[in-house]
Amino acid sequence: MVDRFARDWRTAGLDGPTRALLDFAEKLTVTPETCGKPDVETLRQAGWDDRAIHDATQVCSYFNYINRIADALGVPPEDWMDLAGRPHDGADHPS
């Protein structure tokens, strides 16, 4: 399931609430200016409470923030990660 999720979370067989949260995270990542109260309501209707929505928003926003800083400064990926951001054994990592 992890590999299916890494390739495409939309086809990984996730439950409805999880898919709704990931839809929101994608929207927050790609078009944050379009996020708002309707998105929060969609998450509530999917079963998420306000604390979970808040926490997910904080985590997603932080990762977007720190990744933009790393990208802007040209910080290379960690040695233990492949180009897709997954741990690797070193065999497929460019030197």
ChimeraX commands (.cxc) that place a marker at each C-alpha (Angstrom):
marker #1 position 0.00,0.00,0.00 radius 0.5
marker #1 position 2.88,2.38,0.73 radius 0.5
marker #1 position 4.20,2.06,-2.82 radius 0.5
marker #1 position 0.70,2.57,-4.25 radius 0.5
marker #1 position 0.31,5.64,-2.05 radius 0.5
marker #1 position 3.70,7.00,-3.12 radius 0.5
marker #1 position 2.86,6.55,-6.80 radius 0.5
marker #1 position -0.66,8.02,-6.64 radius 0.5
marker #1 position -2.62,8.40,-3.41 radius 0.5
marker #1 position -5.85,8.82,-5.40 radius 0.5
marker #1 position -5.76,5.17,-6.50 radius 0.5
marker #1 position -4.32,3.70,-3.29 radius 0.5
marker #1 position -7.68,2.55,-1.92 radius 0.5
marker #1 position -7.83,5.09,0.92 radius 0.5
marker #1 position -11.03,5.78,2.85 radius 0.5
marker #1 position -13.19,8.84,2.15 radius 0.5
marker #1 position -12.08,10.97,5.11 radius 0.5
marker #1 position -8.40,10.40,4.30 radius 0.5
marker #1 position -8.95,11.25,0.65 radius 0.5
marker #1 position -10.78,14.46,1.65 radius 0.5
marker #1 position -7.86,15.46,3.86 radius 0.5
marker #1 position -5.34,14.73,1.11 radius 0.5
marker #1 position -7.43,16.68,-1.41 radius 0.5
marker #1 position -7.28,19.61,0.99 radius 0.5
marker #1 position -3.52,19.21,1.54 radius 0.5
marker #1 position -2.95,19.20,-2.22 radius 0.5
marker #1 position -5.07,22.32,-2.66 radius 0.5
marker #1 position -3.25,24.04,0.22 radius 0.5
marker #1 position 0.06,23.14,-1.43 radius 0.5
marker #1 position -0.75,24.04,-5.04 radius 0.5
marker #1 position -3.26,26.88,-4.76 radius 0.5
marker #1 position -3.29,28.10,-1.15 radius 0.5
marker #1 position -5.01,31.34,-2.10 radius 0.5
marker #1 position -8.14,29.35,-3.02 radius 0.5
marker #1 position -8.49,27.68,0.40 radius 0.5
marker #1 position -11.11,28.89,2.84 radius 0.5
marker #1 position -14.18,28.16,4.90 radius 0.5
marker #1 position -15.82,25.90,2.30 radius 0.5
marker #1 position -12.78,23.61,2.46 radius 0.5
marker #1 position -13.00,23.45,6.25 radius 0.5
marker #1 position -16.69,22.57,5.97 radius 0.5
marker #1 position -15.90,19.82,3.44 radius 0.5
marker #1 position -13.44,18.33,5.93 radius 0.5
marker #1 position -16.00,18.54,8.75 radius 0.5
marker #1 position -18.54,16.76,6.58 radius 0.5
marker #1 position -15.93,14.06,5.93 radius 0.5
marker #1 position -15.68,13.49,9.68 radius 0.5
marker #1 position -12.71,15.61,10.74 radius 0.5
marker #1 position -13.04,17.77,13.84 radius 0.5
marker #1 position -11.66,21.28,14.11 radius 0.5
marker #1 position -8.54,20.19,16.02 radius 0.5
marker #1 position -7.63,17.64,13.33 radius 0.5
marker #1 position -8.23,20.20,10.58 radius 0.5
marker #1 position -6.09,22.74,12.41 radius 0.5
marker #1 position -3.28,20.23,12.99 radius 0.5
marker #1 position -3.31,19.01,9.38 radius 0.5
marker #1 position -3.24,22.59,8.11 radius 0.5
marker #1 position -0.30,23.42,10.37 radius 0.5
marker #1 position 1.71,20.36,9.31 radius 0.5
marker #1 position 1.01,20.81,5.60 radius 0.5
marker #1 position 1.79,24.53,5.74 radius 0.5
marker #1 position 5.03,23.95,7.63 radius 0.5
marker #1 position 6.25,21.36,5.11 radius 0.5
marker #1 position 5.38,23.70,2.24 radius 0.5
marker #1 position 7.21,26.54,3.98 radius 0.5
marker #1 position 10.38,24.61,4.75 radius 0.5
marker #1 position 10.49,22.99,1.30 radius 0.5
marker #1 position 10.21,26.38,-0.38 radius 0.5
marker #1 position 13.10,27.67,1.71 radius 0.5
marker #1 position 15.20,24.60,0.83 radius 0.5
marker #1 position 14.34,24.92,-2.86 radius 0.5
marker #1 position 15.11,28.65,-2.91 radius 0.5
marker #1 position 18.50,28.13,-1.29 radius 0.5
marker #1 position 19.38,25.11,-3.42 radius 0.5
marker #1 position 19.58,22.72,-0.47 radius 0.5
marker #1 position 20.15,19.20,-1.85 radius 0.5
marker #1 position 17.97,16.27,-0.70 radius 0.5
marker #1 position 19.11,14.33,2.35 radius 0.5
marker #1 position 21.59,11.55,1.52 radius 0.5
marker #1 position 19.17,8.88,2.75 radius 0.5
marker #1 position 16.39,9.95,0.35 radius 0.5
marker #1 position 15.88,9.17,-3.31 radius 0.5
marker #1 position 14.64,11.82,-5.73 radius 0.5
marker #1 position 11.01,10.98,-4.86 radius 0.5
marker #1 position 11.70,11.67,-1.18 radius 0.5
marker #1 position 11.64,8.04,-0.11 radius 0.5
marker #1 position 14.34,6.28,1.94 radius 0.5
marker #1 position 16.78,4.26,-0.14 radius 0.5
marker #1 position 19.66,1.91,0.40 radius 0.5
marker #1 position 22.15,4.06,-1.51 radius 0.5
marker #1 position 22.23,1.90,-4.64 radius 0.5
marker #1 position 20.11,4.26,-6.75 radius 0.5
marker #1 position 21.28,7.56,-5.30 radius 0.5
marker #1 position 23.39,9.72,-7.61 radius 0.5
marker #1 position 26.81,10.53,-6.13 radius 0.5
marker link #1:1,2 radius 0.2
marker link #1:2,3 radius 0.2
marker link #1:3,4 radius 0.2
marker link #1:4,5 radius 0.2
marker link #1:5,6 radius 0.2
marker link #1:6,7 radius 0.2
marker link #1:7,8 radius 0.2
marker link #1:8,9 radius 0.2
marker link #1:9,10 radius 0.2
marker link #1:10,11 radius 0.2
marker link #1:11,12 radius 0.2
marker link #1:12,13 radius 0.2
marker link #1:13,14 radius 0.2
marker link #1:14,15 radius 0.2
marker link #1:15,16 radius 0.2
marker link #1:16,17 radius 0.2
marker link #1:17,18 radius 0.2
marker link #1:18,19 radius 0.2
marker link #1:19,20 radius 0.2
marker link #1:20,21 radius 0.2
marker link #1:21,22 radius 0.2
marker link #1:22,23 radius 0.2
marker link #1:23,24 radius 0.2
marker link #1:24,25 radius 0.2
marker link #1:25,26 radius 0.2
marker link #1:26,27 radius 0.2
marker link #1:27,28 radius 0.2
marker link #1:28,29 radius 0.2
marker link #1:29,30 radius 0.2
marker link #1:30,31 radius 0.2
marker link #1:31,32 radius 0.2
marker link #1:32,33 radius 0.2
marker link #1:33,34 radius 0.2
marker link #1:34,35 radius 0.2
marker link #1:35,36 radius 0.2
marker link #1:36,37 radius 0.2
marker link #1:37,38 radius 0.2
marker link #1:38,39 radius 0.2
marker link #1:39,40 radius 0.2
marker link #1:40,41 radius 0.2
marker link #1:41,42 radius 0.2
marker link #1:42,43 radius 0.2
marker link #1:43,44 radius 0.2
marker link #1:44,45 radius 0.2
marker link #1:45,46 radius 0.2
marker link #1:46,47 radius 0.2
marker link #1:47,48 radius 0.2
marker link #1:48,49 radius 0.2
marker link #1:49,50 radius 0.2
marker link #1:50,51 radius 0.2
marker link #1:51,52 radius 0.2
marker link #1:52,53 radius 0.2
marker link #1:53,54 radius 0.2
marker link #1:54,55 radius 0.2
marker link #1:55,56 radius 0.2
marker link #1:56,57 radius 0.2
marker link #1:57,58 radius 0.2
marker link #1:58,59 radius 0.2
marker link #1:59,60 radius 0.2
marker link #1:60,61 radius 0.2
marker link #1:61,62 radius 0.2
marker link #1:62,63 radius 0.2
marker link #1:63,64 radius 0.2
marker link #1:64,65 radius 0.2
marker link #1:65,66 radius 0.2
marker link #1:66,67 radius 0.2
marker link #1:67,68 radius 0.2
marker link #1:68,69 radius 0.2
marker link #1:69,70 radius 0.2
marker link #1:70,71 radius 0.2
marker link #1:71,72 radius 0.2
marker link #1:72,73 radius 0.2
marker link #1:73,74 radius 0.2
marker link #1:74,75 radius 0.2
marker link #1:75,76 radius 0.2
marker link #1:76,77 radius 0.2
marker link #1:77,78 radius 0.2
marker link #1:78,79 radius 0.2
marker link #1:79,80 radius 0.2
marker link #1:80,81 radius 0.2
marker link #1:81,82 radius 0.2
marker link #1:82,83 radius 0.2
marker link #1:83,84 radius 0.2
marker link #1:84,85 radius 0.2
marker link #1:85,86 radius 0.2
marker link #1:86,87 radius 0.2
marker link #1:87,88 radius 0.2
marker link #1:88,89 radius 0.2
marker link #1:89,90 radius 0.2
marker link #1:90,91 radius 0.2
marker link #1:91,92 radius 0.2
marker link #1:92,93 radius 0.2
marker link #1:93,94 radius 0.2
marker link #1:94,95 radius 0.2
view
